[in-house]
Amino acid sequence: MVAALFLWLAAPAWADPMLQVVDPAGKVLAELPFPPEGEICLSWAHSVTGGAVADCFGTTSGRLVLRRSYLHDYAAGLGEVAGRGRVLPAEGGGYWIVEINEPLPPTGLPLRVGPAFVGHSLTNGRDTIDLSALAANQRVSLRATD
């Protein structure tokens, strides 16, 4: 009975889901907890215009799910894709594409982290990871744990 209780207490089943930043060798470089019923947003400066861009993720069954994206304007490579969410104006300018709800591959989101002027960062609304300081010009994967 005591051993069963210990195993139950040691099991991570009640742990909050995490977003992990993982290098190509599989080493976890950083972790950020998902807030209850919340999301983690990846933000950066657009490579052509320098305007703000963000992708916000939730997690389902250990997989990242793209919930919504913020775009400062319809710059190169940005815009609405028919049948993929709906566009809403953002307070202060730009727009959100909401209700995307697109699961990412189980291996996560591959990302080439940009240098400081790109400003790749992750935030859960409370804590922030500066990816450009952590892994500038390197390939990483963002993945969820449950």
C-alpha positions as CSV (number, residue, x, y, z in Angstrom):
1,M,0.0,0.0,0.0
2,V,2.8,2.4,0.9
3,A,4.7,1.6,-2.3
4,A,1.5,2.2,-4.4
5,L,1.0,5.6,-2.6
6,F,4.6,6.6,-3.3
7,L,4.2,5.7,-7.0
8,W,1.0,7.7,-7.2
9,L,2.7,10.7,-5.5
10,A,5.8,10.4,-7.8
11,A,3.8,10.2,-11.0
12,P,3.7,13.4,-13.0
13,A,0.0,12.9,-14.1
14,W,-1.2,16.0,-12.2
15,A,1.6,18.2,-13.6
16,D,0.7,21.1,-15.8
17,P,1.5,20.7,-19.5
18,M,4.7,22.4,-20.5
19,L,6.1,23.8,-23.7
20,Q,9.7,22.7,-24.2
21,V,12.4,24.2,-26.4
22,V,14.5,21.3,-27.6
23,D,17.7,21.3,-29.6
24,P,18.3,18.8,-32.6
25,A,20.0,16.3,-30.3
26,G,16.9,16.2,-28.0
27,K,18.3,18.3,-25.2
28,V,15.7,20.4,-23.5
29,L,17.0,24.0,-23.5
30,A,14.0,25.6,-21.7
31,E,10.5,24.9,-20.5
32,L,7.5,27.1,-19.9
33,P,4.3,26.0,-18.2
34,F,1.0,26.4,-19.9
35,P,-1.4,28.4,-17.7
36,P,-4.6,26.6,-16.7
37,E,-6.9,26.8,-19.7
38,G,-4.4,29.2,-21.3
39,E,-1.9,29.5,-24.1
40,I,1.7,30.3,-24.9
41,C,2.5,32.8,-27.6
42,L,5.6,32.8,-29.8
43,S,6.2,36.3,-31.0
44,W,8.8,37.9,-33.4
45,A,9.3,40.8,-35.8
46,H,8.3,40.2,-39.4
47,S,11.4,39.7,-41.6
48,V,10.3,42.3,-44.2
49,T,8.3,44.9,-42.4
50,G,9.6,44.5,-38.9
51,G,6.0,44.5,-37.6
52,A,4.8,42.3,-34.7
53,V,3.7,38.8,-35.5
54,A,2.6,36.1,-33.0
55,D,1.3,32.5,-33.0
56,C,-0.5,31.3,-29.9
57,F,-0.6,27.7,-28.9
58,G,-2.6,25.5,-26.6
59,T,-2.0,21.8,-25.9
60,T,-4.2,18.7,-26.4
61,S,-3.0,15.2,-25.5
62,G,0.6,16.3,-25.5
63,R,0.5,18.1,-28.8
64,L,0.7,21.8,-29.6
65,V,-2.4,23.2,-31.2
66,L,-2.2,26.5,-33.1
67,R,-5.2,28.4,-31.7
68,R,-4.7,31.9,-33.1
69,S,-2.2,34.3,-34.9
70,Y,-1.6,38.0,-34.6
71,L,-0.5,39.9,-37.7
72,H,0.3,43.6,-37.9
73,D,-0.9,43.8,-41.5
74,Y,-1.2,41.8,-44.7
75,A,2.6,41.9,-45.3
76,A,4.5,39.4,-47.3
77,G,3.5,35.9,-46.4
78,L,0.8,37.0,-44.0
79,G,-2.9,37.0,-44.4
80,E,-6.1,34.9,-44.2
81,V,-6.3,31.4,-45.6
82,A,-9.8,30.4,-46.6
83,G,-11.3,27.9,-44.2
84,R,-8.6,28.4,-41.5
85,G,-10.1,30.5,-38.7
86,R,-11.7,33.9,-38.9
87,V,-10.2,37.4,-38.9
88,L,-10.9,39.9,-36.1
89,P,-9.5,43.4,-35.8
90,A,-7.0,43.7,-32.9
91,E,-7.2,46.4,-30.3
92,G,-4.5,49.0,-31.2
93,G,-4.2,47.8,-34.8
94,G,-3.4,44.7,-36.8
95,Y,-5.7,41.7,-36.6
96,W,-6.1,38.2,-35.1
97,I,-6.9,35.1,-37.0
98,V,-8.8,33.1,-34.3
99,E,-10.3,29.6,-34.1
100,I,-7.5,28.1,-36.2
101,N,-7.3,25.0,-33.9
102,E,-4.7,23.3,-36.0
103,P,-2.8,20.4,-34.3
104,L,0.9,20.4,-35.0
105,P,2.9,17.2,-35.7
106,P,3.7,15.1,-32.6
107,T,7.3,16.1,-33.0
108,G,6.4,19.7,-32.5
109,L,7.1,22.9,-34.4
110,P,10.6,23.2,-36.0
111,L,11.9,26.7,-35.7
112,R,15.0,28.5,-36.9
113,V,15.5,31.1,-34.1
114,G,16.3,34.6,-35.4
115,P,18.9,36.9,-33.9
116,A,18.2,39.7,-31.5
117,F,16.6,42.1,-34.1
118,V,14.0,39.3,-34.9
119,G,13.2,39.0,-31.2
120,H,11.8,35.5,-31.0
121,S,10.2,35.0,-27.6
122,L,7.7,32.8,-25.8
123,T,5.4,34.0,-23.1
124,N,2.6,32.4,-21.1
125,G,1.4,35.8,-19.8
126,R,3.5,35.6,-16.7
127,D,7.0,34.3,-17.7
128,T,9.0,34.9,-20.9
129,I,11.7,33.0,-22.6
130,D,13.9,35.1,-25.0
131,L,14.6,32.5,-27.7
132,S,16.9,34.9,-29.6
133,A,19.1,35.2,-26.5
134,L,18.9,31.4,-25.9
135,A,19.5,30.0,-29.4
136,A,20.0,32.7,-32.0
137,N,20.5,31.3,-35.5
138,Q,20.0,27.7,-34.3
139,R,17.3,25.2,-35.1
140,V,15.1,24.1,-32.3
141,S,11.7,22.4,-31.9
142,L,8.9,23.6,-29.7
143,R,6.9,20.7,-28.3
144,A,4.3,20.1,-25.6
145,T,4.3,17.7,-22.8
146,D,1.2,16.5,-20.9
